[in-house]
């Protein structure tokens, strides 16, 4: 039996049944990959024909050409479908630049209230600080000096940024920073865009909260994971995602 596989519009094969089952066991091929062999009337996902198992035991079938747009190749050499055919992993530098760009937009939000301070307010705050920035008295004075409309504008800006980032992540797998650096977030197995819960809630919101609680410790642990073989941060591993270069 000669078996042909396809992923992301690229076809490979032929394979023997033994080779296919070996690749299923080692996860070189995925249950979302397409399969066709003589006796099948159309291409189907491996998950359909194996019933979700990592082993394929086909029944006898009549030889029929596939009716889908993938055709049986002529003289196609043996080619493995491996991770090398997927998008290349994003570099640490590109991820760091993307993170810096995103952080800049959030920094603007927290800088907005300071735009409403006049020169007298600034001098008064300097006198109160005396090298003790962040003291309760200084914070209380700062809150009193900043008008209500400043906080309202800050809240509106944060809301708009959240909507924009959520929309880009859901539709393209990219934040503003990742879009500018040519990288995106995809599922670690299928290389497809993932849902907003995984890409935004688990990857971003939860780790923002953890960073606020544990400061730099969680950030160091998180990004130490990217040095591993899979090149995933801790939040990528938990969300079952990875960051890859955008194919041009």
LINWOGI-V668258 format. One record per backbone hydrogen bond with DSSP energy under -0.5 kcal/mol. CO is the residue of the C=O (numbers start at 0). NH is the residue of the N-H. E is the energy in kcal/mol with one decimal. If there is no record, write none. Layout:
BEGIN
CO|NH|E, CO|NH|E
END
This chain:
BEGIN
0|2|-0.6, 1|37|-0.6, 2|13|-0.6, 2|14|-2.2, 3|35|-2.3, 4|11|-3.1, 5|33|-2.8, 6|9|-2.2, 9|6|-2.6, 11|4|-2.8, 14|2|-2.6, 15|19|-2.3, 16|20|-2.3, 17|21|-2.0, 18|22|-2.3, 19|23|-2.3, 20|24|-2.1, 21|25|-2.0, 22|27|-2.2, 22|28|-1.3, 23|26|-0.8, 29|32|-1.6, 30|46|-2.6, 32|45|-2.5, 33|5|-1.8, 34|43|-1.8, 35|3|-2.9, 36|39|-2.1, 40|66|-2.0, 43|34|-3.1, 44|47|-0.7, 44|48|-1.5, 45|49|-2.4, 46|50|-0.7, 46|51|-1.6, 49|52|-1.1, 54|56|-0.5, 61|63|-0.5, 63|38|-0.5, 72|74|-0.5, 74|76|-0.5, 76|12|-0.6, 79|81|-0.8, 81|84|-1.8, 82|85|-1.5, 87|244|-3.0, 90|94|-1.9, 91|95|-2.4, 92|96|-2.5, 93|97|-2.2, 94|98|-2.4, 95|99|-2.3, 96|100|-2.3, 97|101|-2.2, 98|102|-2.6, 99|103|-1.9, 100|104|-1.5, 101|105|-1.4, 102|106|-2.3, 103|107|-1.7, 104|108|-0.9, 105|109|-1.3, 106|110|-1.2, 107|111|-1.2, 108|111|-0.5, 110|113|-0.8, 110|114|-0.7, 111|114|-1.6, 112|115|-1.4, 113|116|-1.4, 117|121|-2.0, 118|122|-2.1, 119|123|-2.1, 120|124|-2.3, 121|125|-2.0, 122|126|-1.8, 123|127|-1.8, 124|128|-2.2, 125|129|-1.5, 128|131|-2.2, 131|134|-1.6, 134|138|-2.4, 135|139|-2.4, 136|140|-2.2, 137|141|-2.3, 138|142|-2.2, 139|143|-1.6, 140|144|-1.7, 141|145|-1.6, 146|149|-1.0, 146|150|-1.0, 147|151|-2.1, 148|152|-2.4, 149|153|-2.2, 150|154|-2.5, 151|155|-2.3, 152|156|-2.6, 153|157|-2.3, 154|158|-2.3, 155|159|-2.5, 156|160|-2.5, 157|161|-2.4, 158|162|-2.2, 159|163|-2.5, 160|164|-2.8, 161|165|-2.6, 162|166|-2.4, 163|167|-2.4, 164|168|-2.4, 165|169|-2.3, 166|170|-2.3, 167|171|-2.8, 167|172|-0.8, 167|173|-1.3, 168|172|-0.8, 172|184|-3.2, 174|178|-2.2, 175|179|-2.0, 176|180|-1.5, 177|181|-0.6, 177|182|-2.4, 178|181|-0.6, 181|245|-2.5, 183|243|-2.5, 185|241|-2.3, 186|190|-1.7, 191|186|-2.6, 194|198|-2.3, 195|199|-2.3, 195|200|-1.3, 196|201|-2.1, 197|202|-1.4, 199|203|-1.3, 199|204|-2.2, 200|205|-2.4, 203|207|-2.1, 204|208|-2.1, 205|209|-2.1, 206|210|-2.2, 207|211|-1.8, 208|212|-1.7, 209|213|-3.2, 210|214|-1.4, 213|216|-1.6, 214|218|-0.8, 215|219|-2.4, 216|220|-2.2, 217|221|-2.7, 218|222|-2.3, 219|223|-1.3, 220|224|-0.9, 221|224|-0.8, 221|233|-1.5, 222|225|-0.7, 223|226|-1.3, 224|227|-2.0, 224|231|-0.6, 227|230|-0.8, 232|236|-2.3, 233|237|-2.3, 234|238|-1.6, 235|239|-1.0, 235|240|-2.5, 239|187|-1.9, 241|185|-2.7, 241|243|-0.5, 242|89|-2.5, 243|183|-2.5
END
